Amino acid sequence: MAPKAPPVEQPVDKDKGRREKLNAVIGEQVMHTLGEPGNLLKVQVRPLWENYYRVNVFIGTDGAFATISNSFFVQAASDGKIVASTPNILKQY
């Protein structure tokens, strides 16, 4: 039998953890201001470029029937604090 090759180490994405934390901070701010809709499934924060993000709030009974109840284009500071939003995020729930 031939000896097994040593496992190949995968490079660690050092920015992945930072991005996930930043996305969580942005999503939490949106939900704090907006309120929580009934049947909330997920808050999706997608980075677009630099400090700009698309935040979608999905509702429904399951993923197959999810709809976007709210969607925002936000600008955030480097710490995740939202500085601008289109449309404005207002309390709805």
N, C-alpha and C positions, 0 to 999 in steps of 0.2 A: 504494500500500500504506500502511496505517495504521501508525504507529510502535508498537513493542512497549511495553507497560507495564512499568515497572521491577518486578523480582521483589519479592514481599512477604516481609519478614523474619518468620520464625517466632519467637515469644518463647522464650527459653531457660529451660528448667526447671532452675533452680539447685539445687533440692533433689533432683533425680533422681540425680545423681552421688553425693550424700551417702547417699541411701537405698540405692542399689546397694552401696556400700561397707559400710554397716551390715548389710545382708542377708548379704553375703559373710562378714563377721566372725562373725555368728551361726551361719551354716551351717557354717563351719569348726570352730567350737567343738563343735557337735553331732557332727560326723563325727570329730573328734579323740577325744571321749569314747566315742562309740558304736563306732567302728571302721568299716571299709568292708565292706559286704555284697557277696557275689558278684553280678555283673550289675548293678552300680550304674548307673542312668541319670541321675539328677538329684536334687539336694537343693533343694527349693522352700521359700523363706522368704516368708511372706505377712504383711505388717503388718495387725494387726486394729484396735487403737486405742492411742494414746499409746505406751507401751513394751511392748506385748504383741504376740506373733507366733505364727503357726502354722507349724511346720516339718514338712514331709513328705519322707520319703526314698523315692524311687521306684526299683524294681528291675524288670528284665525284659530280654528280648532286643532289643526295640525299643519305640518309643512306643505302638504299637497294642496291645501286650500288657503294658503297664506295670501294676504293682501297688504299693500303698503298703506297704512293709515295716515302717516305723516312723513314728509321728506324735507330735509333742510340742506342747504349749501352753507357750510360754516367756515369761518376763518378762526384759527386758534393760535394763541401764543405758543412759544416753545415748551411751556409747562402744561399745555392742554387747556388753558383757560380760554373760553370762547370770547372773541372780541367782536365778531359780527356774524349775522345770520340772515339768509334770504330763503324763505320769508322769515320774519321775526318769530322767535319761539315764544308763544303765549300759553298760559295755563288753559288747558282744554278739558282735562279729566280730573 
